[in-house]
């Protein structure tokens, strides 16, 4: 379900976010926080 408020686990649940997922996966830090309002679509 696309707009389910539960945390997303499957990659398919992140509609049209392949570039952002790859950017987060390329980080070398052992801890990564993704912060912000849900469904805003902003990534710095």
mmCIF entry with sequence, helices, sheets and N, C-alpha, C, O atoms, coordinates in Angstrom:
data_MODEL
# 
_entry.id   MODEL 
# 
_entity.id                         1 
_entity.type                       polymer 
_entity.pdbx_number_of_molecules   1 
# 
_entity_poly.entity_id                      1 
_entity_poly.type                           'polypeptide(L)' 
_entity_poly.nstd_linkage                   no 
_entity_poly.nstd_monomer                   no 
_entity_poly.pdbx_seq_one_letter_code       
;(UNK)(UNK)(UNK)(UNK)(UNK)(UNK)(UNK)(UNK)(UNK)(UNK)(UNK)(UNK)(UNK)(UNK)(UNK)(UNK)
(UNK)(UNK)(UNK)(UNK)(UNK)(UNK)(UNK)(UNK)(UNK)(UNK)(UNK)(UNK)(UNK)(UNK)(UNK)(UNK)
(UNK)(UNK)(UNK)(UNK)(UNK)(UNK)(UNK)(UNK)(UNK)(UNK)(UNK)(UNK)
;
_entity_poly.pdbx_seq_one_letter_code_can   XXXXXXXXXXXXXXXXXXXXXXXXXXXXXXXXXXXXXXXXXXXX 
_entity_poly.pdbx_strand_id                 A 
# 
loop_
_entity_poly_seq.entity_id 
_entity_poly_seq.num 
_entity_poly_seq.mon_id 
_entity_poly_seq.hetero 
1 1  UNK n 
1 2  UNK n 
1 3  UNK n 
1 4  UNK n 
1 5  UNK n 
1 6  UNK n 
1 7  UNK n 
1 8  UNK n 
1 9  UNK n 
1 10 UNK n 
1 11 UNK n 
1 12 UNK n 
1 13 UNK n 
1 14 UNK n 
1 15 UNK n 
1 16 UNK n 
1 17 UNK n 
1 18 UNK n 
1 19 UNK n 
1 20 UNK n 
1 21 UNK n 
1 22 UNK n 
1 23 UNK n 
1 24 UNK n 
1 25 UNK n 
1 26 UNK n 
1 27 UNK n 
1 28 UNK n 
1 29 UNK n 
1 30 UNK n 
1 31 UNK n 
1 32 UNK n 
1 33 UNK n 
1 34 UNK n 
1 35 UNK n 
1 36 UNK n 
1 37 UNK n 
1 38 UNK n 
1 39 UNK n 
1 40 UNK n 
1 41 UNK n 
1 42 UNK n 
1 43 UNK n 
1 44 UNK n 
# 
_struct_asym.id          A 
_struct_asym.entity_id   1 
# 
loop_
_struct_conf.conf_type_id 
_struct_conf.id 
_struct_conf.pdbx_PDB_helix_id 
_struct_conf.beg_label_comp_id 
_struct_conf.beg_label_asym_id 
_struct_conf.beg_label_seq_id 
_struct_conf.pdbx_beg_PDB_ins_code 
_struct_conf.end_label_comp_id 
_struct_conf.end_label_asym_id 
_struct_conf.end_label_seq_id 
_struct_conf.pdbx_end_PDB_ins_code 
_struct_conf.beg_auth_comp_id 
_struct_conf.beg_auth_asym_id 
_struct_conf.beg_auth_seq_id 
_struct_conf.end_auth_comp_id 
_struct_conf.end_auth_asym_id 
_struct_conf.end_auth_seq_id 
_struct_conf.pdbx_PDB_helix_class 
_struct_conf.details 
_struct_conf.pdbx_PDB_helix_length 
HELX_P HELX_P1 AA1 UNK A 11 ? UNK A 13 ? UNK A 11 UNK A 13 5 ? 3 
HELX_P HELX_P2 AA2 UNK A 18 ? UNK A 25 ? UNK A 18 UNK A 25 1 ? 8 
# 
_struct_conf_type.id          HELX_P 
_struct_conf_type.criteria    ? 
_struct_conf_type.reference   ? 
# 
loop_
_atom_site.group_PDB 
_atom_site.id 
_atom_site.type_symbol 
_atom_site.label_atom_id 
_atom_site.label_alt_id 
_atom_site.label_comp_id 
_atom_site.label_asym_id 
_atom_site.label_entity_id 
_atom_site.label_seq_id 
_atom_site.pdbx_PDB_ins_code 
_atom_site.Cartn_x 
_atom_site.Cartn_y 
_atom_site.Cartn_z 
_atom_site.occupancy 
_atom_site.B_iso_or_equiv 
_atom_site.pdbx_formal_charge 
_atom_site.auth_seq_id 
_atom_site.auth_comp_id 
_atom_site.auth_asym_id 
_atom_site.auth_atom_id 
_atom_site.pdbx_PDB_model_num 
ATOM 1   N N  . UNK A 1 1  ? 0.861  -1.173 0.000  1.00 0.00 ? 1  UNK A N  1 
ATOM 2   C CA . UNK A 1 1  ? 0.000  0.000  0.000  1.00 0.00 ? 1  UNK A CA 1 
ATOM 3   C C  . UNK A 1 1  ? 0.904  1.232  0.000  1.00 0.00 ? 1  UNK A C  1 
ATOM 4   O O  . UNK A 1 1  ? 1.803  1.339  0.834  1.00 0.00 ? 1  UNK A O  1 
ATOM 5   N N  . UNK A 1 2  ? 0.677  2.146  -0.912 1.00 0.00 ? 2  UNK A N  1 
ATOM 6   C CA . UNK A 1 2  ? 1.563  3.280  -1.106 1.00 0.00 ? 2  UNK A CA 1 
ATOM 7   C C  . UNK A 1 2  ? 1.514  4.285  0.036  1.00 0.00 ? 2  UNK A C  1 
ATOM 8   O O  . UNK A 1 2  ? 2.565  4.780  0.444  1.00 0.00 ? 2  UNK A O  1 
ATOM 9   N N  . UNK A 1 3  ? 0.348  4.604  0.566  1.00 0.00 ? 3  UNK A N  1 
ATOM 10  C CA . UNK A 1 3  ? 0.237  5.627  1.600  1.00 0.00 ? 3  UNK A CA 1 
ATOM 11  C C  . UNK A 1 3  ? -0.048 5.054  2.979  1.00 0.00 ? 3  UNK A C  1 
ATOM 12  O O  . UNK A 1 3  ? -0.726 5.682  3.792  1.00 0.00 ? 3  UNK A O  1 
ATOM 13  N N  . UNK A 1 4  ? 0.461  3.886  3.235  1.00 0.00 ? 4  UNK A N  1 
ATOM 14  C CA . UNK A 1 4  ? 0.343  3.263  4.548  1.00 0.00 ? 4  UNK A CA 1 
ATOM 15  C C  . UNK A 1 4  ? 1.271  4.004  5.518  1.00 0.00 ? 4  UNK A C  1 
ATOM 16  O O  . UNK A 1 4  ? 2.445  4.185  5.195  1.00 0.00 ? 4  UNK A O  1 
ATOM 17  N N  . UNK A 1 5  ? 0.799  4.439  6.688  1.00 0.00 ? 5  UNK A N  1 
ATOM 18  C CA . UNK A 1 5  ? 1.643  5.206  7.608  1.00 0.00 ? 5  UNK A CA 1 
ATOM 19  C C  . UNK A 1 5  ? 2.689  4.371  8.350  1.00 0.00 ? 5  UNK A C  1 
ATOM 20  O O  . UNK A 1 5  ? 3.529  4.935  9.051  1.00 0.00 ? 5  UNK A O  1 
ATOM 21  N N  . UNK A 1 6  ? 2.660  3.068  8.218  1.00 0.00 ? 6  UNK A N  1 
ATOM 22  C CA . UNK A 1 6  ? 3.632  2.212  8.900  1.00 0.00 ? 6  UNK A CA 1 
ATOM 23  C C  . UNK A 1 6  ? 5.018  2.391  8.277  1.00 0.00 ? 6  UNK A C  1 
ATOM 24  O O  . UNK A 1 6  ? 5.125  2.786  7.115  1.00 0.00 ? 6  UNK A O  1 
ATOM 25  N N  . UNK A 1 7  ? 6.086  2.103  9.041  1.00 0.00 ? 7  UNK A N  1 
ATOM 26  C CA . UNK A 1 7  ? 7.449  2.184  8.473  1.00 0.00 ? 7  UNK A CA 1 
ATOM 27  C C  . UNK A 1 7  ? 7.598  1.262  7.267  1.00 0.00 ? 7  UNK A C  1 
ATOM 28  O O  . UNK A 1 7  ? 7.045  0.163  7.231  1.00 0.00 ? 7  UNK A O  1 
ATOM 29  N N  . UNK A 1 8  ? 8.352  1.731  6.289  1.00 0.00 ? 8  UNK A N  1 
ATOM 30  C CA . UNK A 1 8  ? 8.558  0.955  5.062  1.00 0.00 ? 8  UNK A CA 1 
ATOM 31  C C  . UNK A 1 8  ? 9.758  0.030  5.218  1.00 0.00 ? 8  UNK A C  1 
ATOM 32  O O  . UNK A 1 8  ? 10.788 0.420  5.767  1.00 0.00 ? 8  UNK A O  1 
ATOM 33  N N  . UNK A 1 9  ? 9.613  -1.190 4.734  1.00 0.00 ? 9  UNK A N  1 
ATOM 34  C CA . UNK A 1 9  ? 10.670 -2.186 4.834  1.00 0.00 ? 9  UNK A CA 1 
ATOM 35  C C  . UNK A 1 9  ? 11.128 -2.632 3.453  1.00 0.00 ? 9  UNK A C  1 
ATOM 36  O O  . UNK A 1 9  ? 12.327 -2.745 3.199  1.00 0.00 ? 9  UNK A O  1 
ATOM 37  N N  . UNK A 1 10 ? 10.182 -2.885 2.566  1.00 0.00 ? 10 UNK A N  1 
ATOM 38  C CA . UNK A 1 10 ? 10.502 -3.378 1.235  1.00 0.00 ? 10 UNK A CA 1 
ATOM 39  C C  . UNK A 1 10 ? 10.907 -2.231 0.309  1.00 0.00 ? 10 UNK A C  1 
ATOM 40  O O  . UNK A 1 10 ? 10.354 -1.135 0.398  1.00 0.00 ? 10 UNK A O  1 
ATOM 41  N N  . UNK A 1 11 ? 11.859 -2.479 -0.568 1.00 0.00 ? 11 UNK A N  1 
ATOM 42  C CA . UNK A 1 11 ? 12.313 -1.464 -1.518 1.00 0.00 ? 11 UNK A CA 1 
ATOM 43  C C  . UNK A 1 11 ? 11.183 -1.025 -2.445 1.00 0.00 ? 11 UNK A C  1 
ATOM 44  O O  . UNK A 1 11 ? 11.149 0.131  -2.866 1.00 0.00 ? 11 UNK A O  1 
ATOM 45  N N  . UNK A 1 12 ? 10.273 -1.912 -2.764 1.00 0.00 ? 12 UNK A N  1 
ATOM 46  C CA . UNK A 1 12 ? 9.152  -1.585 -3.649 1.00 0.00 ? 12 UNK A CA 1 
ATOM 47  C C  . UNK A 1 12 ? 8.231  -0.522 -3.045 1.00 0.00 ? 12 UNK A C  1 
ATOM 48  O O  . UNK A 1 12 ? 7.513  0.166  -3.771 1.00 0.00 ? 12 UNK A O  1 
ATOM 49  N N  . UNK A 1 13 ? 8.255  -0.392 -1.723 1.00 0.00 ? 13 UNK A N  1 
ATOM 50  C CA . UNK A 1 13 ? 7.410  0.596  -1.055 1.00 0.00 ? 13 UNK A CA 1 
ATOM 51  C C  . UNK A 1 13 ? 7.899  2.032  -1.252 1.00 0.00 ? 13 UNK A C  1 
ATOM 52  O O  . UNK A 1 13 ? 7.148  2.983  -1.032 1.00 0.00 ? 13 UNK A O  1 
ATOM 53  N N  . UNK A 1 14 ? 9.158  2.186  -1.668 1.00 0.00 ? 14 UNK A N  1 
ATOM 54  C CA . UNK A 1 14 ? 9.726  3.512  -1.890 1.00 0.00 ? 14 UNK A CA 1 
ATOM 55  C C  . UNK A 1 14 ? 9.570  3.878  -3.360 1.00 0.00 ? 14 UNK A C  1 
ATOM 56  O O  . UNK A 1 14 ? 10.515 3.765  -4.140 1.00 0.00 ? 14 UNK A O  1 
ATOM 57  N N  . UNK A 1 15 ? 8.390  4.310  -3.727 1.00 0.00 ? 15 UNK A N  1 
ATOM 58  C CA . UNK A 1 15 ? 8.049  4.612  -5.112 1.00 0.00 ? 15 UNK A CA 1 
ATOM 59  C C  . UNK A 1 15 ? 8.925  5.727  -5.659 1.00 0.00 ? 15 UNK A C  1 
ATOM 60  O O  . UNK A 1 15 ? 8.986  6.810  -5.076 1.00 0.00 ? 15 UNK A O  1 
ATOM 61  N N  . UNK A 1 16 ? 9.604  5.474  -6.775 1.00 0.00 ? 16 UNK A N  1 
ATOM 62  C CA . UNK A 1 16 ? 10.381 6.467  -7.510 1.00 0.00 ? 16 UNK A CA 1 
ATOM 63  C C  . UNK A 1 16 ? 11.470 7.107  -6.652 1.00 0.00 ? 16 UNK A C  1 
ATOM 64  O O  . UNK A 1 16 ? 11.696 8.314  -6.744 1.00 0.00 ? 16 UNK A O  1 
ATOM 65  N N  . UNK A 1 17 ? 12.147 6.315  -5.820 1.00 0.00 ? 17 UNK A N  1 
ATOM 66  C CA . UNK A 1 17 ? 13.207 6.840  -4.948 1.00 0.00 ? 17 UNK A CA 1 
ATOM 67  C C  . UNK A 1 17 ? 14.510 6.061  -5.116 1.00 0.00 ? 17 UNK A C  1 
ATOM 68  O O  . UNK A 1 17 ? 15.285 5.951  -4.166 1.00 0.00 ? 17 UNK A O  1 
ATOM 69  N N  . UNK A 1 18 ? 14.767 5.517  -6.312 1.00 0.00 ? 18 UNK A N  1 
ATOM 70  C CA . UNK A 1 18 ? 15.966 4.712  -6.528 1.00 0.00 ? 18 UNK A CA 1 
ATOM 71  C C  . UNK A 1 18 ? 17.240 5.519  -6.293 1.00 0.00 ? 18 UNK A C  1 
ATOM 72  O O  . UNK A 1 18 ? 18.171 5.024  -5.658 1.00 0.00 ? 18 UNK A O  1 
ATOM 73  N N  . UNK A 1 19 ? 17.295 6.752  -6.796 1.00 0.00 ? 19 UNK A N  1 
ATOM 74  C CA . UNK A 1 19 ? 18.493 7.578  -6.652 1.00 0.00 ? 19 UNK A CA 1 
ATOM 75  C C  . UNK A 1 19 ? 18.781 7.864  -5.181 1.00 0.00 ? 19 UNK A C  1 
ATOM 76  O O  . UNK A 1 19 ? 19.933 7.804  -4.751 1.00 0.00 ? 19 UNK A O  1 
ATOM 77  N N  . UNK A 1 20 ? 17.748 8.175  -4.414 1.00 0.00 ? 20 UNK A N  1 
ATOM 78  C CA . UNK A 1 20 ? 17.925 8.473  -2.997 1.00 0.00 ? 20 UNK A CA 1 
ATOM 79  C C  . UNK A 1 20 ? 18.369 7.239  -2.209 1.00 0.00 ? 20 UNK A C  1 
ATOM 80  O O  . UNK A 1 20 ? 19.205 7.336  -1.311 1.00 0.00 ? 20 UNK A O  1 
ATOM 81  N N  . UNK A 1 21 ? 17.806 6.084  -2.549 1.00 0.00 ? 21 UNK A N  1 
ATOM 82  C CA . UNK A 1 21 ? 18.186 4.838  -1.876 1.00 0.00 ? 21 UNK A CA 1 
ATOM 83  C C  . UNK A 1 21 ? 19.650 4.526  -2.133 1.00 0.00 ? 21 UNK A C  1 
ATOM 84  O O  . UNK A 1 21 ? 20.375 4.156  -1.208 1.00 0.00 ? 21 UNK A O  1 
ATOM 85  N N  . UNK A 1 22 ? 20.095 4.668  -3.372 1.00 0.00 ? 22 UNK A N  1 
ATOM 86  C CA . UNK A 1 22 ? 21.493 4.401  -3.708 1.00 0.00 ? 22 UNK A CA 1 
ATOM 87  C C  . UNK A 1 22 ? 22.420 5.391  -3.012 1.00 0.00 ? 22 UNK A C  1 
ATOM 88  O O  . UNK A 1 22 ? 23.520 5.017  -2.606 1.00 0.00 ? 22 UNK A O  1 
ATOM 89  N N  . UNK A 1 23 ? 22.002 6.635  -2.867 1.00 0.00 ? 23 UNK A N  1 
ATOM 90  C CA . UNK A 1 23 ? 22.822 7.640  -2.182 1.00 0.00 ? 23 UNK A CA 1 
ATOM 91  C C  . UNK A 1 23 ? 23.004 7.277  -0.707 1.00 0.00 ? 23 UNK A C  1 
ATOM 92  O O  . UNK A 1 23 ? 24.108 7.387  -0.175 1.00 0.00 ? 23 UNK A O  1 
ATOM 93  N N  . UNK A 1 24 ? 21.943 6.851  -0.055 1.00 0.00 ? 24 UNK A N  1 
ATOM 94  C CA . UNK A 1 24 ? 22.038 6.456  1.351  1.00 0.00 ? 24 UNK A CA 1 
ATOM 95  C C  . UNK A 1 24 ? 22.891 5.196  1.493  1.00 0.00 ? 24 UNK A C  1 
ATOM 96  O O  . UNK A 1 24 ? 23.680 5.090  2.432  1.00 0.00 ? 24 UNK A O  1 
ATOM 97  N N  . UNK A 1 25 ? 22.743 4.247  0.579  1.00 0.00 ? 25 UNK A N  1 
ATOM 98  C CA . UNK A 1 25 ? 23.518 3.014  0.646  1.00 0.00 ? 25 UNK A CA 1 
ATOM 99  C C  . UNK A 1 25 ? 25.006 3.249  0.426  1.00 0.00 ? 25 UNK A C  1 
ATOM 100 O O  . UNK A 1 25 ? 25.825 2.460  0.897  1.00 0.00 ? 25 UNK A O  1 
ATOM 101 N N  . UNK A 1 26 ? 25.379 4.325  -0.284 1.00 0.00 ? 26 UNK A N  1 
ATOM 102 C CA . UNK A 1 26 ? 26.788 4.582  -0.571 1.00 0.00 ? 26 UNK A CA 1 
ATOM 103 C C  . UNK A 1 26 ? 27.516 5.265  0.580  1.00 0.00 ? 26 UNK A C  1 
ATOM 104 O O  . UNK A 1 26 ? 28.734 5.431  0.512  1.00 0.00 ? 26 UNK A O  1 
ATOM 105 N N  . UNK A 1 27 ? 26.817 5.662  1.624  1.00 0.00 ? 27 UNK A N  1 
ATOM 106 C CA . UNK A 1 27 ? 27.455 6.324  2.757  1.00 0.00 ? 27 UNK A CA 1 
ATOM 107 C C  . UNK A 1 27 ? 28.371 5.356  3.495  1.00 0.00 ? 27 UNK A C  1 
ATOM 108 O O  . UNK A 1 27 ? 28.068 4.169  3.613  1.00 0.00 ? 27 UNK A O  1 
ATOM 109 N N  . UNK A 1 28 ? 29.480 5.865  3.987  1.00 0.00 ? 28 UNK A N  1 
ATOM 110 C CA . UNK A 1 28 ? 30.461 5.016  4.662  1.00 0.00 ? 28 UNK A CA 1 
ATOM 111 C C  . UNK A 1 28 ? 30.277 4.992  6.174  1.00 0.00 ? 28 UNK A C  1 
ATOM 112 O O  . UNK A 1 28 ? 30.946 4.223  6.864  1.00 0.00 ? 28 UNK A O  1 
ATOM 113 N N  . UNK A 1 29 ? 29.394 5.809  6.688  1.00 0.00 ? 29 UNK A N  1 
ATOM 114 C CA . UNK A 1 29 ? 29.177 5.890  8.122  1.00 0.00 ? 29 UNK A CA 1 
ATOM 115 C C  . UNK A 1 29 ? 28.451 4.642  8.631  1.00 0.00 ? 29 UNK A C  1 
ATOM 116 O O  . UNK A 1 29 ? 27.558 4.134  7.953  1.00 0.00 ? 29 UNK A O  1 
ATOM 117 N N  . UNK A 1 30 ? 28.822 4.141  9.816  1.00 0.00 ? 30 UNK A N  1 
ATOM 118 C CA . UNK A 1 30 ? 28.137 2.973  10.358 1.00 0.00 ? 30 UNK A CA 1 
ATOM 119 C C  . UNK A 1 30 ? 26.709 3.283  10.833 1.00 0.00 ? 30 UNK A C  1 
ATOM 120 O O  . UNK A 1 30 ? 25.892 2.376  10.996 1.00 0.00 ? 30 UNK A O  1 
ATOM 121 N N  . UNK A 1 31 ? 26.420 4.572  11.053 1.00 0.00 ? 31 UNK A N  1 
ATOM 122 C CA . UNK A 1 31 ? 25.084 4.975  11.488 1.00 0.00 ? 31 UNK A CA 1 
ATOM 123 C C  . UNK A 1 31 ? 24.551 6.023  10.517 1.00 0.00 ? 31 UNK A C  1 
ATOM 124 O O  . UNK A 1 31 ? 25.222 7.017  10.238 1.00 0.00 ? 31 UNK A O  1 
ATOM 125 N N  . UNK A 1 32 ? 23.359 5.802  10.011 1.00 0.00 ? 32 UNK A N  1 
ATOM 126 C CA . UNK A 1 32 ? 22.743 6.743  9.086  1.00 0.00 ? 32 UNK A CA 1 
ATOM 127 C C  . UNK A 1 32 ? 21.351 7.083  9.588  1.00 0.00 ? 32 UNK A C  1 
ATOM 128 O O  . UNK A 1 32 ? 20.549 6.189  9.860  1.00 0.00 ? 32 UNK A O  1 
ATOM 129 N N  . UNK A 1 33 ? 21.063 8.369  9.710  1.00 0.00 ? 33 UNK A N  1 
ATOM 130 C CA . UNK A 1 33 ? 19.742 8.831  10.116 1.00 0.00 ? 33 UNK A CA 1 
ATOM 131 C C  . UNK A 1 33 ? 19.075 9.508  8.928  1.00 0.00 ? 33 UNK A C  1 
ATOM 132 O O  . UNK A 1 33 ? 19.673 10.351 8.260  1.00 0.00 ? 33 UNK A O  1 
ATOM 133 N N  . UNK A 1 34 ? 17.853 9.136  8.680  1.00 0.00 ? 34 UNK A N  1 
ATOM 134 C CA . UNK A 1 34 ? 17.055 9.795  7.650  1.00 0.00 ? 34 UNK A CA 1 
ATOM 135 C C  . UNK A 1 34 ? 15.961 10.542 8.394  1.00 0.00 ? 34 UNK A C  1 
ATOM 136 O O  . UNK A 1 34 ? 15.037 9.936  8.936  1.00 0.00 ? 34 UNK A O  1 
ATOM 137 N N  . UNK A 1 35 ? 16.076 11.867 8.413  1.00 0.00 ? 35 UNK A N  1 
ATOM 138 C CA . UNK A 1 35 ? 15.170 12.703 9.200  1.00 0.00 ? 35 UNK A CA 1 
ATOM 139 C C  . UNK A 1 35 ? 14.367 13.605 8.307  1.00 0.00 ? 35 UNK A C  1 
ATOM 140 O O  . UNK A 1 35 ? 14.821 14.002 7.234  1.00 0.00 ? 35 UNK A O  1 
ATOM 141 N N  . UNK A 1 36 ? 13.176 13.929 8.746  1.00 0.00 ? 36 UNK A N  1 
ATOM 142 C CA . UNK A 1 36 ? 12.337 14.865 8.015  1.00 0.00 ? 36 UNK A CA 1 
ATOM 143 C C  . UNK A 1 36 ? 10.885 14.465 8.083  1.00 0.00 ? 36 UNK A C  1 
ATOM 144 O O  . UNK A 1 36 ? 10.531 13.406 8.603  1.00 0.00 ? 36 UNK A O  1 
ATOM 145 N N  . UNK A 1 37 ? 10.065 15.322 7.555  1.00 0.00 ? 37 UNK A N  1 
ATOM 146 C CA . UNK A 1 37 ? 8.642  15.018 7.506  1.00 0.00 ? 37 UNK A CA 1 
ATOM 147 C C  . UNK A 1 37 ? 8.376  13.918 6.499  1.00 0.00 ? 37 UNK A C  1 
ATOM 148 O O  . UNK A 1 37 ? 9.015  13.854 5.448  1.00 0.00 ? 37 UNK A O  1 
ATOM 149 N N  . UNK A 1 38 ? 7.447  13.068 6.820  1.00 0.00 ? 38 UNK A N  1 
ATOM 150 C CA . UNK A 1 38 ? 7.127  11.946 5.933  1.00 0.00 ? 38 UNK A CA 1 
ATOM 151 C C  . UNK A 1 38 ? 6.508  12.447 4.633  1.00 0.00 ? 38 UNK A C  1 
ATOM 152 O O  . UNK A 1 38 ? 5.717  13.390 4.628  1.00 0.00 ? 38 UNK A O  1 
ATOM 153 N N  . UNK A 1 39 ? 6.875  11.808 3.549  1.00 0.00 ? 39 UNK A N  1 
ATOM 154 C CA . UNK A 1 39 ? 6.334  12.051 2.204  1.00 0.00 ? 39 UNK A CA 1 
ATOM 155 C C  . UNK A 1 39 ? 6.602  13.459 1.695  1.00 0.00 ? 39 UNK A C  1 
ATOM 156 O O  . UNK A 1 39 ? 5.833  13.964 0.877  1.00 0.00 ? 39 UNK A O  1 
ATOM 157 N N  . UNK A 1 40 ? 7.674  14.110 2.157  1.00 0.00 ? 40 UNK A N  1 
ATOM 158 C CA . UNK A 1 40 ? 7.979  15.433 1.632  1.00 0.00 ? 40 UNK A CA 1 
ATOM 159 C C  . UNK A 1 40 ? 8.860  15.371 0.406  1.00 0.00 ? 40 UNK A C  1 
ATOM 160 O O  . UNK A 1 40 ? 8.804  16.270 -0.432 1.00 0.00 ? 40 UNK A O  1 
ATOM 161 N N  . UNK A 1 41 ? 9.679  14.329 0.275  1.00 0.00 ? 41 UNK A N  1 
ATOM 162 C CA . UNK A 1 41 ? 10.488 14.171 -0.915 1.00 0.00 ? 41 UNK A CA 1 
ATOM 163 C C  . UNK A 1 41 ? 11.763 14.988 -0.939 1.00 0.00 ? 41 UNK A C  1 
ATOM 164 O O  . UNK A 1 41 ? 12.366 15.125 -2.004 1.00 0.00 ? 41 UNK A O  1 
ATOM 165 N N  . UNK A 1 42 ? 12.201 15.535 0.176  1.00 0.00 ? 42 UNK A N  1 
ATOM 166 C CA . UNK A 1 42 ? 13.409 16.352 0.191  1.00 0.00 ? 42 UNK A CA 1 
ATOM 167 C C  . UNK A 1 42 ? 14.607 15.523 0.622  1.00 0.00 ? 42 UNK A C  1 
ATOM 168 O O  . UNK A 1 42 ? 14.538 14.760 1.585  1.00 0.00 ? 42 UNK A O  1 
ATOM 169 N N  . UNK A 1 43 ? 15.706 15.684 -0.105 1.00 0.00 ? 43 UNK A N  1 
ATOM 170 C CA . UNK A 1 43 ? 16.961 15.031 0.244  1.00 0.00 ? 43 UNK A CA 1 
ATOM 171 C C  . UNK A 1 43 ? 18.081 16.001 -0.078 1.00 0.00 ? 43 UNK A C  1 
ATOM 172 O O  . UNK A 1 43 ? 18.206 16.464 -1.212 1.00 0.00 ? 43 UNK A O  1 
ATOM 173 N N  . UNK A 1 44 ? 18.888 16.303 0.914  1.00 0.00 ? 44 UNK A N  1 
ATOM 174 C CA . UNK A 1 44 ? 19.982 17.254 0.706  1.00 0.00 ? 44 UNK A CA 1 
ATOM 175 C C  . UNK A 1 44 ? 21.199 16.607 0.125  1.00 0.00 ? 44 UNK A C  1 
ATOM 176 O O  . UNK A 1 44 ? 22.204 17.279 -0.108 1.00 0.00 ? 44 UNK A O  1 
# 
